[in-house]
Amino acid sequence: MQDVVIIGAGPVGLACGIEAKRRGLSARIIDKGALCNSFIGYPTRMEFFSTPRPLEIGGYPFATRDYKPRREDALDYYRRVAVAEELDIRLYERVTDLEGTPQDYTVVTEQGTHRTRNVVVATGFYDIPNRLGVPGEELDKVSHYFKEPYPYALQDVAIVGAGNSAAKAALACHRSDANVTMIIRDDAIDEGVKYWIKPDLENRIKEGSITAYFESEVTAITDDTVEMDTPEGPVTIANDFVLPLIGYKPNYALLETMGVAIRNDAARTPVHDEEGETFETNREGLYLAGTICGGCDTSRWFIENGRFHAEKVMDHIAERLAVAA
């Protein structure tokens, strides 16, 4: 019997494990993939928008050579923290259900079961991409993740979206000699695109190096074309690869299976205590931590502020267990 099982072995999940241990609680961390699985899917050598210090957990200094850390720096840092803390981590073990009652839960996975008094869900939102919902989206040439530009050199590449991910992918592919076309639902590049990326992309579009269709939407994808609706009417362009980079969402199916209610708001926010800051859901002894707290509002919580959820969640669990004892 664990005091707490934490689902998700990303930075916030690891922070929860550390804070549990420092309060004398037994804790186990379970993840369906690798350690910091979301980072595995990030672009190679991706630079974080934050400096190292706001990404630190457990009081461990995050030393980097550059002013801002890259994906590989973060993967190395969080692994070293997990090893130093000797955290109980079970990787490549997918959670499928939560059974039992508060103080006697059973977390069910594809490999077995784990009894626990409390559960924390810290799974983030990067695992499930938003979809276009058009014919051809299942073709092998379509990817909702961008790793690096090299496979797209000398190819016709359509990038759907106008946020940070789409902007960075468009510039990287263009500079690797891909023929880049952006398909953008709105009438301009997203205002949230980082200030050093946005003017670069806008200038490439203005000079014609990157083609952009604004106020346009993809209607179908074939083996060698992309079809879209534009303000001038239907347009079909030659195409080798499509990258729909239009955001991601939490695993709502898992949350609902575990009994977490979802609010009927624009962000589909999972129900949890924000005012009291315990982050407990509508199901007693079941908590949320990190970016998943924002639902589809993926710009509300980050590692930088989500890491502090760990302290509040573990304080509440420790206090409740002390009272019960």
Contacts in CASP RR format, 6 or more apart in sequence:
PFRMAT RR
TARGET T0000
AUTHOR 0000-0000-0000
METHOD contacts of the structure
MODEL  1
MQDVVIIGAGPVGLACGIEAKRRGLSARIIDKGALCNSFIGYPTRMEFFS
TPRPLEIGGYPFATRDYKPRREDALDYYRRVAVAEELDIRLYERVTDLEG
TPQDYTVVTEQGTHRTRNVVVATGFYDIPNRLGVPGEELDKVSHYFKEPY
PYALQDVAIVGAGNSAAKAALACHRSDANVTMIIRDDAIDEGVKYWIKPD
LENRIKEGSITAYFESEVTAITDDTVEMDTPEGPVTIANDFVLPLIGYKP
NYALLETMGVAIRNDAARTPVHDEEGETFETNREGLYLAGTICGGCDTSR
WFIENGRFHAEKVMDHIAERLAVAA
1 115 0 8 1.000
1 116 0 8 1.000
1 117 0 8 1.000
2 26 0 8 1.000
2 27 0 8 1.000
2 28 0 8 1.000
2 114 0 8 1.000
2 115 0 8 1.000
2 116 0 8 1.000
2 117 0 8 1.000
3 20 0 8 1.000
3 24 0 8 1.000
3 25 0 8 1.000
3 26 0 8 1.000
3 27 0 8 1.000
3 116 0 8 1.000
3 117 0 8 1.000
3 118 0 8 1.000
3 317 0 8 1.000
3 321 0 8 1.000
4 16 0 8 1.000
4 17 0 8 1.000
4 20 0 8 1.000
4 25 0 8 1.000
4 26 0 8 1.000
4 27 0 8 1.000
4 28 0 8 1.000
4 116 0 8 1.000
4 117 0 8 1.000
4 118 0 8 1.000
4 119 0 8 1.000
4 120 0 8 1.000
4 314 0 8 1.000
4 317 0 8 1.000
5 27 0 8 1.000
5 28 0 8 1.000
5 29 0 8 1.000
5 30 0 8 1.000
5 105 0 8 1.000
5 107 0 8 1.000
5 114 0 8 1.000
5 116 0 8 1.000
5 118 0 8 1.000
5 119 0 8 1.000
5 120 0 8 1.000
6 13 0 8 1.000
6 16 0 8 1.000
6 17 0 8 1.000
6 20 0 8 1.000
6 27 0 8 1.000
6 28 0 8 1.000
6 29 0 8 1.000
6 30 0 8 1.000
6 119 0 8 1.000
6 120 0 8 1.000
6 122 0 8 1.000
7 29 0 8 1.000
7 30 0 8 1.000
7 31 0 8 1.000
7 95 0 8 1.000
7 107 0 8 1.000
7 119 0 8 1.000
7 120 0 8 1.000
7 121 0 8 1.000
7 122 0 8 1.000
7 123 0 8 1.000
8 29 0 8 1.000
8 30 0 8 1.000
8 31 0 8 1.000
8 37 0 8 1.000
8 121 0 8 1.000
8 122 0 8 1.000
8 123 0 8 1.000
8 124 0 8 1.000
9 29 0 8 1.000
9 30 0 8 1.000
9 31 0 8 1.000
9 33 0 8 1.000
9 34 0 8 1.000
9 35 0 8 1.000
9 36 0 8 1.000
9 37 0 8 1.000
9 82 0 8 1.000
9 89 0 8 1.000
9 91 0 8 1.000
10 31 0 8 1.000
10 35 0 8 1.000
10 36 0 8 1.000
10 37 0 8 1.000
10 38 0 8 1.000
10 39 0 8 1.000
10 78 0 8 1.000
10 122 0 8 1.000
11 36 0 8 1.000
11 55 0 8 1.000
11 57 0 8 1.000
11 74 0 8 1.000
11 78 0 8 1.000
11 303 0 8 1.000
11 307 0 8 1.000
12 122 0 8 1.000
12 124 0 8 1.000
12 289 0 8 1.000
12 290 0 8 1.000
12 291 0 8 1.000
12 303 0 8 1.000
12 306 0 8 1.000
12 307 0 8 1.000
12 309 0 8 1.000
12 310 0 8 1.000
13 29 0 8 1.000
13 120 0 8 1.000
13 122 0 8 1.000
13 289 0 8 1.000
13 310 0 8 1.000
14 29 0 8 1.000
14 57 0 8 1.000
14 78 0 8 1.000
14 81 0 8 1.000
14 82 0 8 1.000
14 85 0 8 1.000
14 87 0 8 1.000
15 57 0 8 1.000
15 58 0 8 1.000
15 289 0 8 1.000
15 307 0 8 1.000
15 309 0 8 1.000
15 310 0 8 1.000
16 27 0 8 1.000
16 29 0 8 1.000
16 120 0 8 1.000
16 122 0 8 1.000
16 289 0 8 1.000
16 309 0 8 1.000
16 310 0 8 1.000
16 313 0 8 1.000
16 314 0 8 1.000
17 27 0 8 1.000
17 29 0 8 1.000
17 85 0 8 1.000
17 87 0 8 1.000
17 310 0 8 1.000
17 314 0 8 1.000
18 57 0 8 1.000
18 58 0 8 1.000
18 81 0 8 1.000
18 85 0 8 1.000
18 87 0 8 1.000
18 310 0 8 1.000
19 58 0 8 1.000
19 310 0 8 1.000
19 311 0 8 1.000
19 313 0 8 1.000
19 314 0 8 1.000
20 26 0 8 1.000
20 27 0 8 1.000
20 314 0 8 1.000
20 317 0 8 1.000
21 27 0 8 1.000
21 85 0 8 1.000
21 87 0 8 1.000
22 314 0 8 1.000
23 314 0 8 1.000
23 315 0 8 1.000
23 317 0 8 1.000
23 318 0 8 1.000
24 318 0 8 1.000
25 314 0 8 1.000
25 317 0 8 1.000
25 318 0 8 1.000
25 321 0 8 1.000
27 87 0 8 1.000
27 88 0 8 1.000
28 88 0 8 1.000
28 89 0 8 1.000
28 90 0 8 1.000
28 114 0 8 1.000
28 116 0 8 1.000
29 87 0 8 1.000
29 88 0 8 1.000
29 89 0 8 1.000
29 90 0 8 1.000
30 89 0 8 1.000
30 90 0 8 1.000
30 93 0 8 1.000
30 95 0 8 1.000
30 107 0 8 1.000
30 109 0 8 1.000
30 114 0 8 1.000
31 37 0 8 1.000
31 89 0 8 1.000
31 90 0 8 1.000
31 91 0 8 1.000
31 92 0 8 1.000
31 93 0 8 1.000
32 92 0 8 1.000
32 93 0 8 1.000
32 94 0 8 1.000
32 95 0 8 1.000
33 91 0 8 1.000
33 92 0 8 1.000
33 94 0 8 1.000
34 40 0 8 1.000
34 91 0 8 1.000
34 92 0 8 1.000
35 75 0 8 1.000
35 78 0 8 1.000
35 79 0 8 1.000
35 82 0 8 1.000
35 89 0 8 1.000
35 91 0 8 1.000
36 74 0 8 1.000
36 75 0 8 1.000
36 78 0 8 1.000
36 79 0 8 1.000
37 127 0 8 1.000
38 124 0 8 1.000
38 126 0 8 1.000
38 127 0 8 1.000
39 71 0 8 1.000
39 74 0 8 1.000
39 75 0 8 1.000
39 78 0 8 1.000
40 75 0 8 1.000
41 126 0 8 1.000
41 145 0 8 1.000
41 147 0 8 1.000
42 71 0 8 1.000
43 71 0 8 1.000
43 146 0 8 1.000
43 147 0 8 1.000
43 148 0 8 1.000
43 168 0 8 1.000
43 169 0 8 1.000
43 172 0 8 1.000
44 71 0 8 1.000
44 147 0 8 1.000
44 148 0 8 1.000
45 70 0 8 1.000
45 71 0 8 1.000
45 72 0 8 1.000
46 70 0 8 1.000
46 71 0 8 1.000
47 66 0 8 1.000
47 68 0 8 1.000
47 69 0 8 1.000
47 70 0 8 1.000
48 55 0 8 1.000
48 68 0 8 1.000
48 69 0 8 1.000
48 70 0 8 1.000
48 71 0 8 1.000
48 74 0 8 1.000
49 68 0 8 1.000
49 194 0 8 1.000
50 68 0 8 1.000
50 69 0 8 1.000
50 302 0 8 1.000
50 303 0 8 1.000
50 304 0 8 1.000
51 67 0 8 1.000
51 68 0 8 1.000
51 69 0 8 1.000
52 62 0 8 1.000
52 63 0 8 1.000
52 64 0 8 1.000
52 68 0 8 1.000
52 69 0 8 1.000
52 73 0 8 1.000
53 62 0 8 1.000
54 303 0 8 1.000
54 304 0 8 1.000
55 62 0 8 1.000
55 69 0 8 1.000
55 74 0 8 1.000
55 77 0 8 1.000
55 303 0 8 1.000
55 304 0 8 1.000
55 307 0 8 1.000
56 62 0 8 1.000
56 307 0 8 1.000
57 78 0 8 1.000
57 81 0 8 1.000
57 307 0 8 1.000
57 310 0 8 1.000
58 81 0 8 1.000
58 85 0 8 1.000
60 77 0 8 1.000
60 80 0 8 1.000
60 81 0 8 1.000
60 84 0 8 1.000
62 69 0 8 1.000
62 73 0 8 1.000
62 77 0 8 1.000
64 70 0 8 1.000
64 73 0 8 1.000
66 73 0 8 1.000
69 77 0 8 1.000
82 89 0 8 1.000
90 109 0 8 1.000
90 111 0 8 1.000
93 109 0 8 1.000
93 110 0 8 1.000
93 111 0 8 1.000
93 112 0 8 1.000
94 109 0 8 1.000
94 110 0 8 1.000
95 107 0 8 1.000
95 108 0 8 1.000
95 109 0 8 1.000
95 254 0 8 1.000
96 108 0 8 1.000
96 109 0 8 1.000
96 110 0 8 1.000
96 257 0 8 1.000
97 107 0 8 1.000
97 108 0 8 1.000
97 257 0 8 1.000
97 258 0 8 1.000
98 105 0 8 1.000
98 106 0 8 1.000
98 107 0 8 1.000
98 108 0 8 1.000
98 119 0 8 1.000
98 257 0 8 1.000
98 258 0 8 1.000
98 259 0 8 1.000
98 286 0 8 1.000
99 105 0 8 1.000
99 106 0 8 1.000
99 108 0 8 1.000
100 106 0 8 1.000
102 117 0 8 1.000
102 118 0 8 1.000
102 283 0 8 1.000
102 284 0 8 1.000
102 285 0 8 1.000
103 117 0 8 1.000
103 118 0 8 1.000
103 285 0 8 1.000
103 324 0 8 1.000
104 115 0 8 1.000
104 117 0 8 1.000
105 115 0 8 1.000
105 116 0 8 1.000
105 117 0 8 1.000
105 118 0 8 1.000
105 119 0 8 1.000
105 285 0 8 1.000
105 286 0 8 1.000
106 113 0 8 1.000
106 114 0 8 1.000
106 115 0 8 1.000
106 116 0 8 1.000
107 113 0 8 1.000
107 114 0 8 1.000
107 115 0 8 1.000
107 116 0 8 1.000
107 119 0 8 1.000
117 285 0 8 1.000
117 317 0 8 1.000
117 321 0 8 1.000
118 285 0 8 1.000
118 286 0 8 1.000
118 287 0 8 1.000
118 317 0 8 1.000
118 320 0 8 1.000
119 258 0 8 1.000
119 285 0 8 1.000
119 286 0 8 1.000
119 287 0 8 1.000
120 286 0 8 1.000
120 287 0 8 1.000
120 288 0 8 1.000
120 289 0 8 1.000
120 313 0 8 1.000
121 254 0 8 1.000
121 255 0 8 1.000
121 258 0 8 1.000
121 260 0 8 1.000
121 286 0 8 1.000
121 287 0 8 1.000
121 288 0 8 1.000
121 289 0 8 1.000
121 292 0 8 1.000
122 288 0 8 1.000
122 289 0 8 1.000
122 290 0 8 1.000
122 292 0 8 1.000
122 309 0 8 1.000
123 250 0 8 1.000
123 251 0 8 1.000
123 254 0 8 1.000
123 292 0 8 1.000
124 250 0 8 1.000
124 290 0 8 1.000
124 291 0 8 1.000
124 292 0 8 1.000
125 248 0 8 1.000
125 249 0 8 1.000
125 250 0 8 1.000
125 291 0 8 1.000
125 292 0 8 1.000
125 295 0 8 1.000
125 296 0 8 1.000
125 298 0 8 1.000
126 248 0 8 1.000
127 248 0 8 1.000
127 251 0 8 1.000
128 248 0 8 1.000
128 249 0 8 1.000
128 250 0 8 1.000
128 251 0 8 1.000
129 144 0 8 1.000
129 145 0 8 1.000
129 244 0 8 1.000
129 246 0 8 1.000
129 247 0 8 1.000
129 248 0 8 1.000
129 249 0 8 1.000
130 144 0 8 1.000
130 244 0 8 1.000
130 246 0 8 1.000
130 247 0 8 1.000
130 248 0 8 1.000
130 249 0 8 1.000
131 137 0 8 1.000
131 144 0 8 1.000
131 244 0 8 1.000
132 160 0 8 1.000
132 218 0 8 1.000
132 244 0 8 1.000
132 246 0 8 1.000
134 218 0 8 1.000
134 219 0 8 1.000
134 220 0 8 1.000
134 221 0 8 1.000
135 220 0 8 1.000
135 221 0 8 1.000
136 142 0 8 1.000
136 220 0 8 1.000
136 221 0 8 1.000
136 222 0 8 1.000
137 221 0 8 1.000
137 244 0 8 1.000
139 221 0 8 1.000
139 222 0 8 1.000
139 223 0 8 1.000
139 242 0 8 1.000
141 221 0 8 1.000
141 223 0 8 1.000
141 239 0 8 1.000
141 240 0 8 1.000
141 241 0 8 1.000
141 242 0 8 1.000
142 221 0 8 1.000
142 241 0 8 1.000
142 242 0 8 1.000
142 243 0 8 1.000
142 244 0 8 1.000
143 241 0 8 1.000
143 242 0 8 1.000
143 243 0 8 1.000
144 243 0 8 1.000
144 244 0 8 1.000
144 245 0 8 1.000
146 165 0 8 1.000
146 168 0 8 1.000
146 169 0 8 1.000
146 172 0 8 1.000
146 243 0 8 1.000
146 245 0 8 1.000
148 172 0 8 1.000
149 169 0 8 1.000
149 172 0 8 1.000
149 173 0 8 1.000
149 175 0 8 1.000
149 176 0 8 1.000
149 178 0 8 1.000
150 176 0 8 1.000
151 241 0 8 1.000
152 173 0 8 1.000
152 176 0 8 1.000
152 178 0 8 1.000
152 240 0 8 1.000
152 241 0 8 1.000
153 176 0 8 1.000
153 177 0 8 1.000
153 178 0 8 1.000
154 177 0 8 1.000
154 178 0 8 1.000
154 179 0 8 1.000
155 178 0 8 1.000
155 179 0 8 1.000
155 240 0 8 1.000
155 241 0 8 1.000
156 178 0 8 1.000
156 179 0 8 1.000
156 181 0 8 1.000
156 237 0 8 1.000
156 238 0 8 1.000
156 239 0 8 1.000
156 240 0 8 1.000
156 241 0 8 1.000
157 173 0 8 1.000
157 178 0 8 1.000
157 179 0 8 1.000
157 180 0 8 1.000
157 181 0 8 1.000
157 239 0 8 1.000
157 240 0 8 1.000
157 241 0 8 1.000
157 242 0 8 1.000
157 243 0 8 1.000
158 181 0 8 1.000
158 182 0 8 1.000
158 183 0 8 1.000
158 218 0 8 1.000
158 226 0 8 1.000
158 237 0 8 1.000
158 239 0 8 1.000
158 241 0 8 1.000
158 242 0 8 1.000
158 243 0 8 1.000
159 166 0 8 1.000
159 169 0 8 1.000
159 170 0 8 1.000
159 173 0 8 1.000
159 180 0 8 1.000
159 181 0 8 1.000
159 182 0 8 1.000
159 183 0 8 1.000
159 243 0 8 1.000
159 245 0 8 1.000
160 166 0 8 1.000
160 182 0 8 1.000
160 183 0 8 1.000
160 184 0 8 1.000
160 218 0 8 1.000
160 242 0 8 1.000
160 243 0 8 1.000
160 244 0 8 1.000
160 245 0 8 1.000
160 246 0 8 1.000
161 182 0 8 1.000
161 183 0 8 1.000
161 184 0 8 1.000
161 185 0 8 1.000
161 244 0 8 1.000
161 245 0 8 1.000
161 246 0 8 1.000
162 182 0 8 1.000
162 184 0 8 1.000
162 185 0 8 1.000
162 186 0 8 1.000
162 188 0 8 1.000
162 189 0 8 1.000
162 190 0 8 1.000
162 193 0 8 1.000
163 189 0 8 1.000
163 190 0 8 1.000
163 192 0 8 1.000
163 193 0 8 1.000
163 245 0 8 1.000
164 190 0 8 1.000
164 192 0 8 1.000
164 193 0 8 1.000
164 194 0 8 1.000
164 197 0 8 1.000
165 245 0 8 1.000
165 247 0 8 1.000
166 182 0 8 1.000
166 243 0 8 1.000
166 245 0 8 1.000
166 246 0 8 1.000
167 189 0 8 1.000
167 190 0 8 1.000
167 193 0 8 1.000
167 197 0 8 1.000
167 198 0 8 1.000
167 201 0 8 1.000
168 197 0 8 1.000
169 243 0 8 1.000
169 245 0 8 1.000
170 180 0 8 1.000
170 182 0 8 1.000
170 201 0 8 1.000
170 204 0 8 1.000
170 210 0 8 1.000
171 197 0 8 1.000
171 200 0 8 1.000
171 201 0 8 1.000
171 204 0 8 1.000
171 210 0 8 1.000
173 180 0 8 1.000
174 180 0 8 1.000
174 204 0 8 1.000
174 209 0 8 1.000
174 210 0 8 1.000
180 209 0 8 1.000
180 210 0 8 1.000
180 211 0 8 1.000
181 210 0 8 1.000
181 211 0 8 1.000
181 212 0 8 1.000
181 213 0 8 1.000
181 226 0 8 1.000
181 237 0 8 1.000
181 239 0 8 1.000
182 205 0 8 1.000
182 210 0 8 1.000
182 211 0 8 1.000
182 212 0 8 1.000
182 213 0 8 1.000
183 213 0 8 1.000
183 216 0 8 1.000
183 217 0 8 1.000
183 218 0 8 1.000
183 226 0 8 1.000
183 228 0 8 1.000
184 212 0 8 1.000
184 213 0 8 1.000
184 214 0 8 1.000
184 215 0 8 1.000
184 216 0 8 1.000
185 215 0 8 1.000
185 216 0 8 1.000
185 217 0 8 1.000
186 214 0 8 1.000
186 215 0 8 1.000
187 214 0 8 1.000
187 215 0 8 1.000
188 214 0 8 1.000
189 198 0 8 1.000
189 201 0 8 1.000
189 202 0 8 1.000
192 198 0 8 1.000
193 201 0 8 1.000
201 210 0 8 1.000
204 210 0 8 1.000
205 211 0 8 1.000
205 212 0 8 1.000
213 228 0 8 1.000
213 230 0 8 1.000
213 235 0 8 1.000
214 231 0 8 1.000
215 230 0 8 1.000
215 231 0 8 1.000
216 228 0 8 1.000
216 229 0 8 1.000
216 230 0 8 1.000
216 231 0 8 1.000
216 235 0 8 1.000
217 228 0 8 1.000
217 229 0 8 1.000
218 226 0 8 1.000
218 227 0 8 1.000
218 228 0 8 1.000
218 242 0 8 1.000
218 244 0 8 1.000
219 227 0 8 1.000
219 228 0 8 1.000
219 229 0 8 1.000
219 234 0 8 1.000
220 226 0 8 1.000
220 227 0 8 1.000
221 227 0 8 1.000
221 239 0 8 1.000
221 242 0 8 1.000
224 238 0 8 1.000
224 239 0 8 1.000
224 240 0 8 1.000
225 236 0 8 1.000
225 237 0 8 1.000
225 238 0 8 1.000
225 239 0 8 1.000
226 236 0 8 1.000
226 237 0 8 1.000
226 239 0 8 1.000
226 242 0 8 1.000
227 234 0 8 1.000
227 235 0 8 1.000
227 236 0 8 1.000
228 234 0 8 1.000
228 235 0 8 1.000
228 236 0 8 1.000
228 237 0 8 1.000
229 235 0 8 1.000
247 298 0 8 1.000
248 298 0 8 1.000
249 268 0 8 1.000
249 295 0 8 1.000
249 296 0 8 1.000
249 298 0 8 1.000
250 270 0 8 1.000
250 292 0 8 1.000
250 294 0 8 1.000
250 295 0 8 1.000
250 296 0 8 1.000
252 262 0 8 1.000
252 268 0 8 1.000
255 262 0 8 1.000
255 270 0 8 1.000
255 292 0 8 1.000
256 262 0 8 1.000
258 283 0 8 1.000
258 286 0 8 1.000
259 281 0 8 1.000
259 282 0 8 1.000
259 283 0 8 1.000
259 286 0 8 1.000
260 270 0 8 1.000
260 271 0 8 1.000
260 272 0 8 1.000
260 281 0 8 1.000
260 282 0 8 1.000
260 283 0 8 1.000
260 286 0 8 1.000
260 288 0 8 1.000
261 270 0 8 1.000
261 271 0 8 1.000
261 281 0 8 1.000
261 282 0 8 1.000
262 268 0 8 1.000
262 269 0 8 1.000
262 270 0 8 1.000
262 271 0 8 1.000
263 269 0 8 1.000
263 270 0 8 1.000
263 271 0 8 1.000
266 296 0 8 1.000
266 297 0 8 1.000
267 294 0 8 1.000
267 295 0 8 1.000
267 296 0 8 1.000
267 297 0 8 1.000
267 300 0 8 1.000
268 295 0 8 1.000
268 296 0 8 1.000
269 293 0 8 1.000
269 294 0 8 1.000
269 295 0 8 1.000
269 297 0 8 1.000
270 281 0 8 1.000
270 288 0 8 1.000
270 292 0 8 1.000
270 293 0 8 1.000
270 294 0 8 1.000
270 295 0 8 1.000
271 281 0 8 1.000
271 282 0 8 1.000
272 279 0 8 1.000
272 280 0 8 1.000
272 281 0 8 1.000
272 282 0 8 1.000
272 287 0 8 1.000
272 288 0 8 1.000
272 293 0 8 1.000
273 279 0 8 1.000
273 280 0 8 1.000
273 281 0 8 1.000
274 293 0 8 1.000
277 312 0 8 1.000
278 287 0 8 1.000
278 312 0 8 1.000
278 313 0 8 1.000
278 316 0 8 1.000
279 287 0 8 1.000
279 288 0 8 1.000
279 289 0 8 1.000
279 293 0 8 1.000
279 309 0 8 1.000
279 312 0 8 1.000
279 313 0 8 1.000
279 316 0 8 1.000
280 286 0 8 1.000
280 287 0 8 1.000
280 313 0 8 1.000
280 316 0 8 1.000
281 287 0 8 1.000
281 288 0 8 1.000
285 317 0 8 1.000
285 320 0 8 1.000
287 313 0 8 1.000
287 316 0 8 1.000
287 317 0 8 1.000
288 309 0 8 1.000
289 306 0 8 1.000
289 309 0 8 1.000
289 310 0 8 1.000
289 313 0 8 1.000
290 301 0 8 1.000
290 306 0 8 1.000
290 307 0 8 1.000
290 309 0 8 1.000
291 298 0 8 1.000
291 300 0 8 1.000
291 301 0 8 1.000
291 302 0 8 1.000
291 306 0 8 1.000
292 301 0 8 1.000
293 300 0 8 1.000
293 301 0 8 1.000
293 306 0 8 1.000
293 309 0 8 1.000
294 300 0 8 1.000
294 301 0 8 1.000
END
